[in-house]
């Protein structure tokens, strides 16, 4: 996909399942988790501009996520263990502009209490797998801080490859880029 053309909706993917996880479209019941995660300085340490200040900020974030779902039929998913109400974090893709083309930006943010168990890698792998099937012509990118080694491992586990030639300044420091294989880097 090139230019400013909007991708066609791909509906019917409100849930993904992995061996241990259920990923489902976020709703109002997830507002407390969105607020808690995005006000946690440790969870947002590598992206401090993502820290929220108020519950209203969390409501607006959920509204933006819902708009992505309503417009395109996919977005960020709430990640939980099978059979549990505990939210581990959020993971998904959204359409962003990158170098004059629309791409899928891979996002994953998890509560520090769930770090180290492989949940982010498992969820990100499922999301990238979904993108390969449902949006095979779209490049998937992940922007990662050079010092965030754990996030780099998640991107690699999800099947992305390092694309150093795309590195650029980001809102919170240098962004290292990881991209999907086979979709081109145009």
C-alpha positions, 0 to 999 in steps of 0.5 A: 500500500502506498500513498494516503489511501485508507486500507479496507476494513478487515472485520471479524478479528475481535479475538485471537487465541494463543497457547496461554493467552486470549487477546480481545478487543478492548472495551469500557471494562478495560478502562481501569487497566488502561489507566493503571498501565499508562500511569505506571512509570516503570511500564512507560519508562522507555516511552515517557510521553505515553504516560497519562495524567488523568482518567479522562486521558485514559478514556480518550486513549480508549476512544482512539483505540475504538476508532481504529477498530471501528474504521479498520476492523482491527487494532489493539487487543487486551491480553489476558491468560485463558480463563482469567480476568487479569489483564496482562497488557495490550498488544496489537497493530494500528495504521500509521503513516511512515515515510509516505506510506501507511504501515502497521505499527506493532504495539505491546505494553505489559504490566511489569508484574507480567514481565519475564514470562514470555507473554509479550512475545507470545501476544506479539507473535500472534498479532504479527501472524494475524497481520501476515494472513489478513494484511499481507501487503502491509509492512509491520514495524516496531519502534524500539529504544536502543536500551530496551533489550527486552522489547527488542527480543519481543520484536524478534520473537514476533518475526520482525527483523532489524532495519537499522537503515530506518532508525530515526529520532522519536518522541522519547529518543532514538527509535530502532526499527524492526520490520516484517519480512517480505512486505517490502520497506518502500 
